[in-house]
Each structure stands twice: as structure tokens, then as C-alpha cells.
């Protein structure tokens, strides 16, 4: 079900301290955590729209947990390439998009990054894959560690 505009305005006011209708500029960043596999066009458009309407920067991050899934430098370069490709795609929609590849335990590095950039919101793209439960558990762990709201943007089932 699509949220009503009143609900959306309340949500944005709680995240960003104002309604989307006001034109006051604000500072801050919307941190979007991607797994580079389940990012639907709708989810990405929603994230860009949230950032645009609230005059905040958008930062894409992907985390490589080398303790759980060791990877070679070649594999890491492939991940970085996919992350940069996604950022370039979003730059066609929105100019202010940064991307960052992080290494470590996901809940640690995402929480630290949110703190470092004073994120106004952390958003996770969740896909319909079998790893959905693992993703939701990660979201709960991050939610406990950050002071800003954490939301899930689910890909719509085809």
C-alpha cells in the first residue's frame, strides 16, 4: 500500500525536521546501503526523490565483510565498478551522489559512517532474494546503533 501524503510528510518531518513543501535548505546526508543486486529502479527513484525534496546529499555505500566472505582484490574491484556504475546511473537523475565501498562488519561500518557524516536517514534496499531475513536482521542491528531513522525500501514484487 502506498503511504498517504500526510503520512509521508509526517515521516519526512521526523527525519529531516521539515516538510517537503518548505523551501528551506538543510544540510545532511541520506545514506543508502546497497547490496548491488536488489536495487529496483523504483527504490532508487524513491531515494533520489527523498534526498531532492529534503535538500540533502545522497551517499551510496556497499559493505564487504571480509571475515564472512573473503574476496580477492579482483573481486573487490568488480564490486567497486558495480557501485560506481550505480552511482553514475543515479547521477543522471540527481547530481549530488557519492559512492563509497566500505570494509568490515556491516553494522559497525554503516553505523560509523552514519555518525561520521551526520546522516539524517539510513535507507536499505531490500530485495525478494533468499537473503531477505539476513538483510532485515542487519537493519535491526543498525537501527539500535544510530540516532537517525533507519528505513527499508522494498523492491516491488513483479
One Martini backbone bead per residue (centre of mass of N, CA, C, O) as a GRO file, in nm:
protein
  158
    1UNK     BB    1   0.097   0.036   0.022
    2UNK     BB    2   0.054   0.365  -0.019
    3UNK     BB    3   0.135   0.638   0.122
    4UNK     BB    4   0.027   0.909   0.239
    5UNK     BB    5   0.100   1.239   0.234
    6UNK     BB    6   0.079   1.275   0.539
    7UNK     BB    7   0.271   1.048   0.616
    8UNK     BB    8   0.513   1.148   0.454
    9UNK     BB    9   0.539   1.423   0.594
   10UNK     BB   10   0.584   1.311   0.879
   11UNK     BB   11   0.833   1.149   0.815
   12UNK     BB   12   1.009   1.384   0.705
   13UNK     BB   13   0.994   1.558   0.956
   14UNK     BB   14   1.136   1.346   1.142
   15UNK     BB   15   1.401   1.327   0.967
   16UNK     BB   16   1.440   1.657   0.859
   17UNK     BB   17   1.257   1.891   1.014
   18UNK     BB   18   1.055   1.896   0.758
   19UNK     BB   19   0.877   1.972   0.496
   20UNK     BB   20   0.867   1.945   0.149
   21UNK     BB   21   0.727   2.234   0.101
   22UNK     BB   22   0.966   2.359   0.198
   23UNK     BB   23   1.262   2.579   0.105
   24UNK     BB   24   1.459   2.499   0.306
   25UNK     BB   25   1.770   2.455   0.372
   26UNK     BB   26   1.979   2.169   0.425
   27UNK     BB   27   2.169   1.943   0.604
   28UNK     BB   28   2.301   1.640   0.486
   29UNK     BB   29   2.244   1.276   0.478
   30UNK     BB   30   2.165   1.009   0.269
   31UNK     BB   31   2.195   0.667   0.347
   32UNK     BB   32   2.262   0.411   0.105
   33UNK     BB   33   2.219   0.064   0.122
   34UNK     BB   34   2.383  -0.174  -0.085
   35UNK     BB   35   2.394  -0.500  -0.266
   36UNK     BB   36   2.388  -0.476  -0.596
   37UNK     BB   37   2.100  -0.652  -0.666
   38UNK     BB   38   1.808  -0.512  -0.533
   39UNK     BB   39   1.791  -0.244  -0.712
   40UNK     BB   40   1.537  -0.077  -0.788
   41UNK     BB   41   1.416   0.182  -0.964
   42UNK     BB   42   1.210   0.268  -0.748
   43UNK     BB   43   1.400   0.286  -0.505
   44UNK     BB   44   1.597   0.490  -0.629
   45UNK     BB   45   1.389   0.710  -0.685
   46UNK     BB   46   1.300   0.746  -0.389
   47UNK     BB   47   1.573   0.835  -0.278
   48UNK     BB   48   1.611   1.080  -0.461
   49UNK     BB   49   1.352   1.226  -0.379
   50UNK     BB   50   1.414   1.255  -0.079
   51UNK     BB   51   1.671   1.421  -0.118
   52UNK     BB   52   1.555   1.651  -0.288
   53UNK     BB   53   1.310   1.742  -0.102
   54UNK     BB   54   1.550   1.780   0.147
   55UNK     BB   55   1.834   1.887   0.072
   56UNK     BB   56   2.021   1.628   0.041
   57UNK     BB   57   2.252   1.412   0.035
   58UNK     BB   58   2.388   1.125  -0.149
   59UNK     BB   59   2.486   0.797  -0.023
   60UNK     BB   60   2.657   0.519  -0.134
   61UNK     BB   61   2.676   0.186   0.012
   62UNK     BB   62   2.915  -0.083   0.045
   63UNK     BB   63   2.972  -0.398   0.211
   64UNK     BB   64   3.269  -0.575   0.303
   65UNK     BB   65   3.292  -0.891   0.464
   66UNK     BB   66   3.595  -1.047   0.511
   67UNK     BB   67   3.520  -1.263   0.733
   68UNK     BB   68   3.269  -1.400   0.573
   69UNK     BB   69   3.374  -1.287   0.264
   70UNK     BB   70   3.620  -1.346   0.106
   71UNK     BB   71   3.826  -1.140  -0.115
   72UNK     BB   72   3.956  -1.030  -0.389
   73UNK     BB   73   4.077  -0.768  -0.557
   74UNK     BB   74   3.912  -0.828  -0.811
   75UNK     BB   75   3.636  -0.842  -0.671
   76UNK     BB   76   3.649  -0.554  -0.551
   77UNK     BB   77   3.662  -0.411  -0.825
   78UNK     BB   78   3.386  -0.513  -0.921
   79UNK     BB   79   3.224  -0.379  -0.698
   80UNK     BB   80   3.317  -0.091  -0.751
   81UNK     BB   81   3.207  -0.077  -1.038
   82UNK     BB   82   2.906  -0.125  -0.966
   83UNK     BB   83   2.883   0.120  -0.778
   84UNK     BB   84   2.962   0.337  -0.989
   85UNK     BB   85   2.739   0.268  -1.189
   86UNK     BB   86   2.508   0.341  -1.001
   87UNK     BB   87   2.592   0.634  -0.952
   88UNK     BB   88   2.579   0.724  -1.247
   89UNK     BB   89   2.281   0.663  -1.285
   90UNK     BB   90   2.193   0.871  -1.060
   91UNK     BB   91   2.324   1.128  -1.190
   92UNK     BB   92   2.096   1.151  -1.405
   93UNK     BB   93   1.888   1.240  -1.174
   94UNK     BB   94   2.131   1.325  -0.969
   95UNK     BB   95   2.412   1.503  -0.885
   96UNK     BB   96   2.439   1.430  -0.559
   97UNK     BB   97   2.652   1.154  -0.576
   98UNK     BB   98   2.792   0.915  -0.365
   99UNK     BB   99   3.054   0.664  -0.327
  100UNK     BB  100   3.115   0.367  -0.105
  101UNK     BB  101   3.360   0.139   0.000
  102UNK     BB  102   3.334  -0.096   0.260
  103UNK     BB  103   3.510  -0.243   0.548
  104UNK     BB  104   3.345  -0.491   0.742
  105UNK     BB  105   3.116  -0.478   0.970
  106UNK     BB  106   2.823  -0.362   0.885
  107UNK     BB  107   2.716  -0.233   1.154
  108UNK     BB  108   2.976  -0.073   1.208
  109UNK     BB  109   3.026   0.091   0.937
  110UNK     BB  110   2.746   0.217   0.908
  111UNK     BB  111   2.734   0.359   1.182
  112UNK     BB  112   2.992   0.525   1.146
  113UNK     BB  113   2.910   0.671   0.888
  114UNK     BB  114   2.657   0.806   0.999
  115UNK     BB  115   2.811   0.966   1.211
  116UNK     BB  116   3.028   1.114   1.034
  117UNK     BB  117   2.783   1.249   0.837
  118UNK     BB  118   2.518   1.302   0.978
  119UNK     BB  119   2.276   1.137   0.927
  120UNK     BB  120   1.925   1.155   0.859
  121UNK     BB  121   1.931   0.876   0.691
  122UNK     BB  122   1.876   0.520   0.666
  123UNK     BB  123   1.880   0.313   0.371
  124UNK     BB  124   1.737   0.004   0.257
  125UNK     BB  125   1.768  -0.232   0.012
  126UNK     BB  126   1.515  -0.473  -0.055
  127UNK     BB  127   1.479  -0.790  -0.162
  128UNK     BB  128   1.347  -1.118  -0.275
  129UNK     BB  129   1.555  -1.278  -0.154
  130UNK     BB  130   1.684  -1.518   0.061
  131UNK     BB  131   1.836  -1.270   0.229
  132UNK     BB  132   1.612  -1.104   0.374
  133UNK     BB  133   1.650  -1.182   0.676
  134UNK     BB  134   1.939  -1.078   0.698
  135UNK     BB  135   1.875  -0.786   0.626
  136UNK     BB  136   1.674  -0.730   0.859
  137UNK     BB  137   1.875  -0.782   1.087
  138UNK     BB  138   2.066  -0.557   1.011
  139UNK     BB  139   1.870  -0.327   1.044
  140UNK     BB  140   1.822  -0.370   1.348
  141UNK     BB  141   2.120  -0.328   1.435
  142UNK     BB  142   2.149  -0.041   1.324
  143UNK     BB  143   1.910   0.096   1.469
  144UNK     BB  144   2.053   0.061   1.759
  145UNK     BB  145   2.324   0.256   1.666
  146UNK     BB  146   2.149   0.496   1.570
  147UNK     BB  147   1.991   0.829   1.567
  148UNK     BB  148   1.858   0.773   1.311
  149UNK     BB  149   1.663   0.678   1.082
  150UNK     BB  150   1.548   0.349   0.966
  151UNK     BB  151   1.494   0.213   0.637
  152UNK     BB  152   1.287   0.032   0.409
  153UNK     BB  153   1.327  -0.045   0.056
  154UNK     BB  154   1.115  -0.214  -0.131
  155UNK     BB  155   1.078  -0.426  -0.375
  156UNK     BB  156   0.863  -0.483  -0.613
  157UNK     BB  157   0.675  -0.720  -0.712
  158UNK     BB  158   0.628  -0.877  -1.031
   0.00000   0.00000   0.00000
